[in-house]
Amino acid sequence: MRKKLVIAIVSVAVLAAVFVGVTSYLSGGEREGKNEAQNPKDFKNATYTIDGRAIMLANGVSEIETVPGSASKTITRYFGNVAYADLNSDGREDAVFLLTQETGGSGTFFYAVAAIDTGNGYAGSQGFLLGDRIAPQTTELSRNPSHKNVIVVNYAVRAPGEPMTARPSVGKSVWLKLNPQTMQFGEVVQNFEGESK
């Protein structure tokens, strides 16, 4: 009888230790998951702002209701064309790339966004609208020696007066500089010789 009581007490103690260990492990995993969501280690899993709306990417894609309760979806996708530069001069390499967004109509809108490496993950910028159904070419760091951390986005658009069904054929470039405090891009104006004013 006494032997059975000792076995029962030992069994309860072992089960309690296992329960505490598993609970501690699971809660730690949940905390790690929450930290990763708040400070994503990959810029395809960060949050960006487009037209005042926070867009959280998961593996490069976001799908949300266009209007709460509607069947229509706003789909935002990682497009690519990545350029790397230290946009906030903190010694870490940041990224600028393109996102596409479809809001249920026939358009596909292209945005340039930045992902700032905070050391704990990436903080996403506000999107800079490039246009609807454009043909992206390259995204690169400006070669102008007077430009510090200026990104050049090259793409093609339709000629004035052409319908949206026409293939983009006119080359266009935009020079962008990120304000790390506001997380907004400003356009670096070029004069007729192509130099910044």
PAPAMAR-550313 format. One record per atom (N, C-alpha, C): residue in three letters; x, y, z. Coordinates in steps of 0.1 Angstrom, whole numbers, plus 2048, in hexadecimal, padded with zeros to 3 digits. Layout:
BEGIN
AlaXYZ
...
% end
This chain:
BEGIN
Met8087F4800
Met800800800
Met80980D800
Arg81380C809
Arg81C81780A
Arg8248197FD
Lys82880E7F7
Lys82F80F7EA
Lys8268157DF
Lys8198127DF
Lys8108187D5
Lys80F8277D7
Leu80F82B7E4
Leu80D8397E7
Leu81A8417E2
Val82583B7E4
Val8328427E0
Val8328437D1
Ile82E8387CA
Ile82D8387BB
Ile8238437B6
Ala8188447BD
Ala80E84E7B9
Ala81485C7BB
Ile81A85F7C6
Ile82086C7C9
Ile82B86F7BE
Val8338667BB
Val83E8687B1
Val83886B7A4
Ser82E8637A0
Ser827865793
Ser821873792
Val81A87779D
Val81488579D
Val81F88F79B
Ala82A88E7A2
Ala8358977A2
Ala83B898793
Val83D88C78D
Val84288C77F
Val838893776
Leu82B88F777
Leu82189676E
Leu8218A5770
Ala8228A977C
Ala8228B877F
Ala82E8BE779
Ala83A8B877A
Ala8468BE774
Ala8458BE765
Val8408B475F
Val83E8B3750
Val8348BE74C
Phe8298C0753
Phe81F8CA750
Phe8258D8751
Val82D8DB75B
Val8338E875D
Val83D8EA752
Gly8458E074E
Gly84F8E2743
Gly8488E4736
Val83E8DD733
Val8378DF726
Val8308EC725
Thr82A8F0730
Thr8238FD731
Thr82D90972F
Ser839908736
Ser843912734
Ser848912726
Tyr84B907720
Tyr84F906712
Tyr84690C709
Leu83990970A
Leu82F90E701
Leu82D91D703
Ser82D92270F
Ser82B931710
Ser83793870B
Gly84393270C
Gly84F938707
Gly84E9396F8
Gly84992E6F1
Gly84792D6E3
Gly83D9386DE
Glu83393A6E6
Glu8299446E3
Glu82F9526E3
Arg8389546EE
Arg83E9616EF
Arg8479636E3
Glu84F9596DF
Glu85895A6D4
Glu85095E6C7
Gly8459576C5
Gly83D9596BA
Gly8379686BA
Lys83396D6C5
Lys82E97A6C6
Lys8399846C3
Asn8459826C8
Asn85098B6C5
Asn85498B6B7
Glu85497F6B1
Glu85797E6A3
Glu84D98569A
Ala84098569E
Ala83598C697
Ala83799B698
Gln83B99F6A4
Gln83D9AE6A6
Gln84A9B36A0
Asn8549AB69F
Asn8619AE699
Asn8659A468F
Pro85F9A4684
Pro86199967A
Pro870999675
Lys87698D674
Lys88398C670
Lys88598D660
Asp87A98C659
Asp87A98C64B
Asp870997646
Phe87599F63D
Phe86D9AB639
Phe8609A6631
Lys85F99962D
Lys853995627
Lys848991631
Asn84C99363E
Asn842991649
Asn84199D652
Ala8439A964C
Ala8429B5654
Ala8359BD650
Thr8329C8657
Thr8269D0655
Thr82A9DD64D
Tyr8239E0643
Tyr8259EC63B
Tyr8189F463B
Thr818A00638
Thr80CA09637
Thr80AA0D629
Ile7FEA0A624
Ile7FAA0E617
Ile7EDA15617
Asp7EDA22612
Asp7E1A2A613
Asp7DBA2B621
Gly7E4A2C62B
Gly7E0A2E639
Gly7DBA21640
Arg7DCA16639
Arg7D8A0963F
Arg7E4A00641
Ala7E59FA64D
Ala7F09F1650
Ala7EE9E4649
Ile7F89E0642
Ile7F79D363B
Ile8029CA640
Met7FE9BF647
Met8079B664D
Met8099AA643
Leu8169A963E
Leu81999E635
Leu81C99163D
Ala818986637
Ala81B97963C
Ala821971631
Asn82E96E631
Asn834968625
Asn832970619
Gly83297D61A
Gly83198660E
Gly823988609
Val819984610
Val80B98660B
Val80298B617
Ser7F9994613
Ser7EE99861D
Ser7E1997615
Glu7D799261B
Glu7C9992616
Glu7C0996620
Ile7BA9A261E
Ile7B09A8628
Ile7A49AD621
Glu7999AE628
Glu78C9B3622
Glu78F9C261E
Thr78A9C5612
Thr78B9D260D
Thr7849DC615
Val7779D8619
Val76F9DF622
Val76A9D562C
Pro76B9D8639
Pro7669CE643
Pro7599C8640
Gly7589BB640
Gly74B9B463D
Gly7499B162E
Ser7529B6625
Ser74F9B4617
Ser7569A7612
Ala7529A2607
Ala758996601
Ala76499A5F9
Ser7659A75F5
Ser7719AB5ED
Ser77D9AC5F6
Lys7899A75F1
Lys7959A75F8
Lys7A09B05F2
Thr7A89B65FB
Thr7B49BD5F7
Thr7C09B45F9
Ile7C69B15EE
Ile7D29A75EE
Ile7DE9AF5EB
Thr7E89AE5F5
Thr7F59B55F4
Thr7FF9AA5F3
Arg8089AC5E9
Arg8139A15E7
Arg8219A75E6
Tyr82A9A05EB
Tyr8389A35E8
Tyr83B9A15DA
Phe8409AB5D3
Phe8449AA5C5
Phe8539A75C3
Gly85B9AE5CA
Gly8699AC5C9
Gly8709B95C5
Asn87A9B85BC
Asn8839C35B8
Asn8899CA5C4
Val8909C25CC
Val8969C65D9
Val8A39CE5D7
Ala8A59D95DD
Ala8B19E05DE
Ala8B59E15ED
Tyr8C29E05F0
Tyr8C69E05FE
Tyr8CE9ED600
Ala8CC9F460C
Ala8D49FF60F
Ala8D1A0261E
Asp8DAA09625
Asp8D8A0D633
Asp8D1A1A633
Leu8C4A19632
Leu8BBA25630
Leu8BBA2F63C
Asn8BEA2A648
Asn8BDA33654
Asn8CBA3465B
Ser8D6A30654
Ser8E4A32658
Ser8E6A2C666
Asp8E1A20669
Asp8E3A1A676
Asp8EDA0E675
Gly8F3A0C669
Gly8FCA01667
Gly8F69F4663
Arg8E99F4662
Arg8E29E865E
Arg8DC9E9650
Glu8DC9DF648
Glu8D79DF63A
Glu8C89DE63A
Asp8C19E8634
Asp8B39E8632
Asp8AF9E4624
Ala8A29E3621
Ala89E9DE614
Ala8939E760F
Val8939EA602
Val8889F05FB
Val8849E75F0
Phe8779E55EE
Phe8719DC5E4
Phe8639E05E0
Leu85D9D95D7
Leu8509DC5D2
Leu8469D25D8
Leu83A9D85DB
Leu82E9D05DE
Leu8239D35D3
Thr81B9C95D1
Thr80F9CB5C8
Thr8039CA5D1
Gln7F89D25CD
Gln7EC9D15D4
Gln7E09D15CA
Glu7D79C75CC
Glu7CB9C65C4
Glu7BF9C85CE
Thr7B69D15CA
Thr7AB9D45D4
Thr79E9CF5CF
Gly79E9C65C6
Gly7919C05C1
Gly78D9C55B3
Gly7939CF5AE
Gly7909D45A1
Gly79A9CE597
Ser79C9D558C
Ser7A59CF582
Ser7B39D4583
Gly7B69DE58C
Gly7C39E458E
Gly7CC9DB597
Thr7D99DD594
Thr7E49D759C
Thr7ED9E359F
Phe7ED9E85AC
Phe7F49F45AF
Phe8029F05B5
Phe80C9F75B1
Phe81A9F45B5
Phe81E9FF5BF
Tyr8259FA5CA
Tyr82AA035D5
Tyr838A005D8
Ala840A0A5DA
Ala84EA085DF
Ala84DA095EE
Val853A005F6
Val853A00604
Val8619FE609
Ala864A02615
Ala8719FF61C
Ala86F9F6628
Ala8799EE62B
Ala8799E6637
Ala8859E963E
Ile8849EF64A
Ile88F9F4652
Ile8939E965C
Asp8A09E465B
Asp8A59DA664
Asp8A79E1672
Thr89F9DD67C
Thr8A09E3689
Thr8AA9DC692
Gly8AF9D168D
Gly8B79C8696
Gly8AF9BD69C
Asn8A29C069E
Asn8999B66A3
Asn88F9B1699
Gly8909B668D
Gly8879B3682
Gly8859BF679
Tyr87B9BF671
Tyr8799C9667
Tyr86D9D266A
Ala86F9DF669
Ala8649E866A
Ala8619ED65C
Gly8549EC658
Gly8509F064A
Gly84C9FE649
Ser84EA0463D
Ser84BA1263A
Ser83DA14635
Gln83AA20632
Gln82EA2362A
Gln831A2061C
Gly827A1C614
Gly829A19606
Gly829A265FE
Phe832A265F3
Phe832A315EA
Phe82CA2C5DD
Leu820A315D9
Leu819A2D5CD
Leu821A305C0
Leu824A255B8
Leu82BA275AB
Leu821A285A0
Gly816A205A1
Gly80CA20596
Gly804A13595
Asp7FBA1358C
Asp7F2A08589
Asp7F7A0157D
Arg7F99F457E
Arg7FD9EB573
Arg8099F056C
Ile8139F4573
Ile81F9F856D
Ile8289EC56A
Ala8339EE564
Ala83D9E3561
Ala84A9E6568
Pro84C9E1574
Pro8589E357C
Pro8649DE575
Gln86F9E6576
Gln87C9E2570
Gln8869DF57B
Thr88C9E9581
Thr8969E758C
Thr8949F0598
Thr8999ED5A3
Thr89A9F55AF
Thr8A89F55B3
Glu8AEA015B5
Glu8BDA015B7
Glu8C0A0E5BF
Leu8CCA0E5C5
Leu8D1A195CC
Leu8D6A245C1
Ser8D3A305C3
Ser8D7A3B5BA
Ser8E6A3B5B9
Arg8EBA3D5AC
Arg8F9A3E5AA
Arg8FEA4C5AB
Asn8F5A565AD
Asn8F9A645AE
Asn901A655BB
Pro90DA6A5BB
Pro915A6B5C7
Pro90FA745D2
Ser907A7E5CD
Ser901A875D7
Ser8F4A815DE
His8F0A765D9
His8E4A6F5DF
His8E9A665EA
Lys8E4A685F6
Lys8E7A5E601
Lys8DAA56604
Asn8DBA49602
Asn8D0A40605
Asn8C3A445FC
Val8C6A485F0
Val8BBA4A5E7
Val8B9A3E5DE
Ile8ACA395DD
Ile8A9A2D5D6
Ile8A2A325C9
Val8A6A2B5BE
Val8A0A2E5B1
Val898A225AD
Val88BA255AA
Val882A1A5A5
Val87FA1D596
Asn883A1458E
Asn881A1557F
Asn875A0C57B
Tyr86DA11573
Tyr861A0A56E
Tyr85CA10561
Ala853A0955B
Ala84CA0E54E
Ala83EA11551
Val839A1B54A
Val82BA1F54B
Val825A2153D
Arg818A2353C
Arg812A2552F
Arg814A3452A
Ala815A3651D
Ala816A43518
Ala809A4B51B
Pro80AA5851D
Pro7FDA6051F
Pro7F3A5D515
Gly7E6A5B51A
Gly7DBA58511
Gly7D9A4A50D
Glu7E3A41510
Glu7E1A3350D
Glu7D8A2C517
Pro7D0A23513
Pro7C7A1C51C
Pro7CEA13526
Met7C8A0F531
Met7CEA0753B
Met7D29F9535
Thr7CB9F552A
Thr7CE9E8524
Thr7DB9E851C
Ala7E09F4519
Ala7ED9F5512
Ala7F99F051A
Arg8029EA514
Arg80E9E651B
Arg8179F251F
Pro81C9F352B
Pro8249FE52F
Pro8319FE527
Ser834A0A521
Ser840A0A518
Ser849A1751A
Val845A20523
Val84CA2C525
Val854A2B533
Gly861A2C532
Gly869A2A53E
Gly868A36547
Lys868A33554
Lys866A3D55E
Lys86FA3956A
Ser874A43571
Ser87CA4057D
Ser878A4A588
Val878A45594
Val875A4E5A0
Val880A4C5AA
Trp885A575AF
Trp890A575B9
Trp889A595C7
Leu88BA505D0
Leu884A505DD
Leu88EA505E9
Lys88BA585F3
Lys893A585FF
Lys889A5660B
Leu88DA4D614
Leu884A4A61F
Leu888A5462B
Asn87DA59631
Asn87FA6063E
Asn87DA56649
Pro888A51650
Pro886A4765A
Pro87DA4A666
Gln87BA57668
Gln873A5B673
Gln864A59670
Thr860A5D664
Thr852A5C660
Thr84FA4F658
Met85AA48654
Met859A3C64C
Met851A3E63F
Gln853A4A639
Gln84DA4E62D
Gln858A51623
Phe855A4E616
Phe85FA5160B
Phe85BA60606
Gly866A67603
Gly865A745FC
Gly86BA725EF
Glu866A795E5
Glu86CA785D8
Glu877A835D6
Val882A7E5D2
Val88EA875CF
Val88CA8D5C1
Val889A9A5C0
Val886AA05B3
Val892AA15AB
Gln891A9D59E
Gln89CA9E594
Gln899AAA58B
Asn8A4AB1587
Asn8A2ABB57D
Asn8A4AB656F
Phe8A3ABE565
Phe8A4AB9557
Phe8B1AB2554
Glu8BCAB455C
Glu8C8AAD559
Glu8C9AA0561
Gly8BFA9D569
Gly8BFA91570
Gly8C6A9257E
Glu8CAA9E581
Glu8D1AA058E
Glu8C6AA5599
Ser8C8AA15A5
Ser8BFAA65B0
Ser8C0AB45B2
Lys8B5ABB5B5
Lys8B4AC95B7
Lys8B8ACB5C6
% end
